[in-house]
Every structure is written in C-alpha cells, then in structure tokens.
Amino acid sequence: MTDDAALNDLDAGEVAVCIALPFAAEGADTVVTGRNAEPGPLAVSEIEAMGRRAIFVQGDLTDY
C-alpha cells in the first residue's frame, strides 16, 4: 500500500482503530473521522508513530 491513503470512521471506537492501524502498517496515510473527538488524536498519534501521515477530522457522516 505504499503511497496509498485510507479513510477511517472512528465512531465504531476501538474496532475502527484496530482497522486503521493495519492500513498504516501496510504503508497507507490515513484520514481519521468521527463524531467524538476523543479517540481521533490517539489514533493519529499511533499512526504517526509508525512513520505514516494522519489527520483527524471531526464530523458526523450521518448528516450526508
């Protein structure tokens, strides 16, 4: 997945983090989204510790 990107919605909590981290481990940069701001920055920190780029965007995808 080198130079790929993944979008991950964290509203599923720890399950979503468990999904996001393998993408990063395989080389994907990640956009993490969720209604709750709490888990987002934690996931971003873990992904960045793997040497990948990550950002958190707080929002509610059910509005669309």
N, C-alpha and C positions, 0 to 999 in steps of 0.2 A: 504494500500500500504506500510506498514511498511517494511523497508529494500529493497524496490524496487528502481529502477532507471529510469529516463526518459531522453530522448534526445530531445531537442527542438531547432529548427532552427529559429533564431530571424529575419531573413530577412523580415518577414511579419510585423516587427515593433511592435507597441503596442498590436496588436492582438495576436502575439506569446507570449508576456509577460503575457497577460491575460490567455493564455493556460498553461504556465509554472507554474504560481503561484498556481493554484488549485492542480496540481500534488504534489508540495511541501507541500501544506496544508494537503494533504492526507498521507504524510509521505515519499514521494519519494525524493531521492537525484537526482540532475539534472545536466546534461551536456548541456550547452547553446552554440549554434554555430551561426555564422553569418558572412557575408562579412564585414559588418560595425561594427567597434569596439565600437562605442558609446553606444548602448543600452545594450550590453552584461554585462559589470561590474555593471550597475544599477540593472539589473535583478538578478545577482548573490548576490548583497547586500540585496535585498529584500528577496530572498530565504534563505540566511544565517540568516537573522533576524527572520525567522520562526524556526530556530534551525536545519535546514537541511544543508547538504553539497552541494555545487555547484561550478562549474568551467565554465569559458568561453574559448572557442577555436575558434579563428578567422579563417575562411576559406570559400572557395567558393565550395559548394557541386555540383554546375553545372559542375565542371571540371571532374566529375567522371561518 
